[in-house]
Amino acid sequence: MQDPNEDTEWNDILRQKGILPPKEEPKEEEIEVSVPDKNVVSPDGKAYNEMDLDELNEFEDDLDDQFFEEYKRKRLLEMQQIAKASQFGAVTEISGQDYIQEVTKAGNDICVVLHLYQTGIPLCKLINNHLALLAEKFPQTKFLKSISTTTIPNYPDRNLPTIFFYLNGELNGQLIGPFSFGGMKLTVEGLEWKLAQMKAIKSDLTEDPSAANKIRDVMSDSLRNQDDDDDDDY
């Protein structure tokens, strides 16, 4: 009996007439690709996801080629992201001579926050303290501070504190003068919110903390006034 799966002209005619079923197409062999598991451990007991590239290369022969190349690629990306995220982490003091190198040439996609201050202004000192905490919290942003007149000659003290935000060397936002910061009641969270609104940092805050503080202040004043009225009644 003739094989119905044979490639013959007669079988093709029979298939067209519906006498023979359609020819079965050969199934492609499925290739299973192993996905790197972060918990895989090397022969010496160390997890592969904790190794640097040199250590991974030592165990190349113990891993499937596809597995190894994919794992090495992902590990390289992870290390690059960690290095980028940990690039800064502190407030750096600069002078006018450092401005071009530290601000204009900071690099692509680098957010730069520059605080212009004078040592004799209490609000400037408060903001420097807040920025030190925020620099640790947001190490991907470059935080700088500079005595105002060393960066901009004759810069007026009435404009202090001043914060400039730069991205790719271009000015993208600014806060100038004490009223921009809300005075000495400024909290570190309040400054975080202001910087986040300028896109200088990526904050988890969902509302302005200073707004809640204002409501509390109004309520406290109202209660104090009520107590004073009660005292007057006696």
C-alpha positions as CSV (number, residue, x, y, z in Angstrom):
1,M,0.0,0.0,0.0
2,Q,1.3,3.5,-0.9
3,D,2.4,5.7,2.0
4,P,-0.2,8.5,2.3
5,N,2.5,10.9,3.6
6,E,4.7,10.4,0.5
7,D,5.4,13.5,-1.6
8,T,3.8,12.2,-4.9
9,E,1.7,14.0,-7.5
10,W,-1.0,11.3,-7.0
11,N,-1.2,11.8,-3.2
12,D,-1.4,15.6,-3.8
13,I,-4.5,15.0,-6.0
14,L,-6.1,12.8,-3.4
15,R,-5.5,15.4,-0.7
16,Q,-7.2,18.1,-2.9
17,K,-10.2,15.7,-3.4
18,G,-10.4,15.2,0.4
19,I,-9.7,11.5,0.1
20,L,-6.4,11.7,2.0
21,P,-6.0,13.9,5.1
22,P,-3.7,16.9,4.9
23,K,-0.1,16.1,5.1
24,E,1.3,16.3,8.6
25,E,4.0,19.0,8.8
26,P,7.1,17.8,10.6
27,K,7.2,19.2,14.1
28,E,10.2,21.4,14.9
29,E,12.3,20.2,17.7
30,E,11.7,22.4,20.8
31,I,14.8,23.7,22.3
32,E,14.6,24.3,26.0
33,V,16.6,27.2,27.2
34,S,17.6,27.2,30.8
35,V,16.9,30.4,32.6
36,P,19.6,31.5,35.1
37,D,18.5,30.9,38.7
38,K,19.8,33.4,41.2
39,N,20.0,30.6,43.8
40,V,22.3,28.4,41.7
41,V,25.5,27.7,43.7
42,S,29.0,27.0,42.3
43,P,31.0,23.9,43.2
44,D,32.8,25.9,46.0
45,G,29.5,26.9,47.6
46,K,29.2,30.5,46.5
47,A,26.0,31.7,44.7
48,Y,26.7,32.8,41.1
49,N,24.6,36.0,41.6
50,E,27.1,37.1,44.2
51,M,30.2,36.7,42.0
52,D,31.9,39.4,39.9
53,L,32.8,38.8,36.3
54,D,36.2,37.4,37.0
55,E,34.8,34.8,39.4
56,L,32.1,33.8,36.9
57,N,34.7,33.3,34.2
58,E,36.4,30.7,36.4
59,F,33.3,28.6,36.4
60,E,32.5,28.9,32.7
61,D,33.2,25.2,32.1
62,D,30.7,24.2,34.7
63,L,27.8,25.9,33.1
64,D,25.8,25.5,29.9
65,D,27.1,28.1,27.3
66,Q,23.7,29.7,26.9
67,F,23.1,29.8,30.6
68,F,26.6,31.3,31.3
69,E,26.4,34.1,28.7
70,E,22.9,35.1,29.8
71,Y,23.9,35.0,33.5
72,K,27.1,37.0,32.8
73,R,25.1,39.6,30.8
74,K,22.5,40.1,33.6
75,R,25.2,40.2,36.3
76,L,27.1,42.9,34.4
77,L,23.9,45.0,34.1
78,E,23.2,44.6,37.8
79,M,26.7,45.7,38.7
80,Q,26.5,48.7,36.4
81,Q,23.2,49.8,37.9
82,I,24.6,49.4,41.5
83,A,27.7,51.4,40.6
84,K,25.6,54.2,39.0
85,A,23.2,54.3,41.9
86,S,26.1,54.6,44.4
87,Q,27.9,57.2,42.4
88,F,27.6,60.1,44.9
89,G,26.0,60.0,48.4
90,A,27.4,63.1,50.0
91,V,27.4,66.9,49.6
92,T,30.6,68.2,47.9
93,E,31.9,71.7,48.5
94,I,32.9,73.5,45.3
95,S,34.2,77.0,44.3
96,G,33.6,79.0,41.2
97,Q,36.6,77.4,39.5
98,D,35.0,73.9,39.9
99,Y,31.6,75.0,38.5
100,I,32.2,74.0,34.8
101,Q,33.7,70.6,35.7
102,E,31.2,69.7,38.5
103,V,28.0,71.1,37.0
104,T,28.2,71.8,33.2
105,K,30.3,68.7,32.6
106,A,28.6,66.5,35.2
107,G,27.6,63.9,32.6
108,N,24.5,62.8,30.7
109,D,21.4,62.2,32.7
110,I,23.1,63.3,35.9
111,C,20.9,65.4,38.2
112,V,22.9,68.2,40.0
113,V,21.6,70.1,43.0
114,L,23.7,73.2,43.9
115,H,23.1,75.1,47.1
116,L,24.5,78.7,47.3
117,Y,24.9,79.8,50.9
118,Q,26.7,82.0,53.4
119,T,27.9,80.8,56.7
120,G,26.2,83.5,58.8
121,I,22.7,82.7,57.6
122,P,20.8,80.2,59.9
123,L,18.5,79.0,57.1
124,C,21.5,78.2,54.9
125,K,23.0,76.1,57.7
126,L,19.7,74.3,58.2
127,I,19.5,73.5,54.5
128,N,23.1,72.2,54.4
129,N,22.2,69.8,57.2
130,H,19.1,68.7,55.4
131,L,21.0,68.2,52.1
132,A,23.6,66.0,53.9
133,L,20.8,63.6,54.8
134,L,19.1,63.7,51.4
135,A,22.5,63.1,49.7
136,E,22.8,59.8,51.5
137,K,19.2,58.9,50.8
138,F,19.4,59.8,47.0
139,P,23.0,58.8,46.0
140,Q,22.1,58.9,42.3
141,T,21.8,62.7,42.5
142,K,24.9,64.9,42.7
143,F,24.6,67.3,45.7
144,L,26.9,70.4,45.7
145,K,27.2,73.4,47.9
146,S,29.2,76.6,47.4
147,I,29.6,80.0,49.2
148,S,27.5,82.2,46.9
149,T,30.0,84.9,46.2
150,T,32.7,82.4,45.2
151,T,30.4,81.0,42.4
152,I,28.6,84.3,41.5
153,P,30.5,87.5,42.4
154,N,28.4,90.0,44.3
155,Y,25.4,87.6,44.6
156,P,23.1,89.3,47.1
157,D,22.5,87.8,50.5
158,R,18.8,88.6,50.2
159,N,18.6,85.8,47.6
160,L,19.9,83.2,50.0
161,P,19.5,80.4,50.4
162,T,19.4,79.5,46.7
163,I,19.2,76.1,45.2
164,F,19.7,75.5,41.5
165,F,18.9,72.2,39.8
166,Y,20.7,71.2,36.6
167,L,20.2,68.3,34.2
168,N,22.7,67.6,31.4
169,G,24.4,70.9,32.3
170,E,21.2,72.9,31.8
171,L,19.3,74.8,34.5
172,N,16.0,73.0,35.1
173,G,14.7,74.5,38.4
174,Q,15.5,76.9,41.2
175,L,14.5,78.0,44.7
176,I,15.6,81.5,45.6
177,G,15.3,83.3,48.9
178,P,13.9,82.3,52.3
179,F,10.3,82.5,51.3
180,S,10.8,79.7,48.7
181,F,11.8,77.4,51.5
182,G,9.2,78.4,54.1
183,G,11.7,79.8,56.6
184,M,13.2,78.0,59.6
185,K,10.3,75.7,59.9
186,L,11.6,73.8,56.8
187,T,11.9,70.1,57.5
188,V,14.1,67.6,55.7
189,E,10.9,66.0,54.3
190,G,9.7,69.4,53.2
191,L,13.0,70.0,51.3
192,E,12.7,66.5,49.8
193,W,9.3,67.4,48.5
194,K,10.5,70.6,46.9
195,L,13.4,68.8,45.2
196,A,11.1,66.1,44.0
197,Q,8.8,68.6,42.4
198,M,11.7,69.9,40.4
199,K,12.5,66.2,39.3
200,A,15.9,66.5,41.0
201,I,15.2,63.3,43.0
202,K,12.8,60.4,42.9
203,S,10.9,60.6,46.1
204,D,8.2,58.3,47.6
205,L,6.4,61.3,49.1
206,T,2.9,61.6,47.8
207,E,2.0,65.0,49.4
208,D,3.6,68.1,50.6
209,P,4.6,67.6,54.3
210,S,4.6,71.4,54.9
211,A,0.9,71.5,54.1
212,A,0.2,69.1,56.9
213,N,2.4,71.1,59.2
214,K,0.5,74.3,58.4
215,I,-2.8,72.6,59.3
216,R,-1.3,71.4,62.6
217,D,-0.1,74.9,63.3
218,V,-3.5,76.4,62.6
219,M,-5.2,73.8,64.9
220,S,-2.6,74.5,67.7
221,D,-3.1,78.3,67.4
222,S,-6.9,77.7,67.6
223,L,-6.6,75.6,70.7
224,R,-4.3,78.1,72.4
225,N,-6.7,80.9,71.6
226,Q,-9.6,78.9,73.0
227,D,-7.6,78.2,76.2
228,D,-6.8,82.0,76.5
229,D,-10.6,82.8,76.2
230,D,-11.4,80.2,78.8
231,D,-8.9,81.8,81.2
232,D,-10.4,85.2,80.6
233,D,-13.8,84.0,81.8
234,Y,-12.5,83.3,85.3
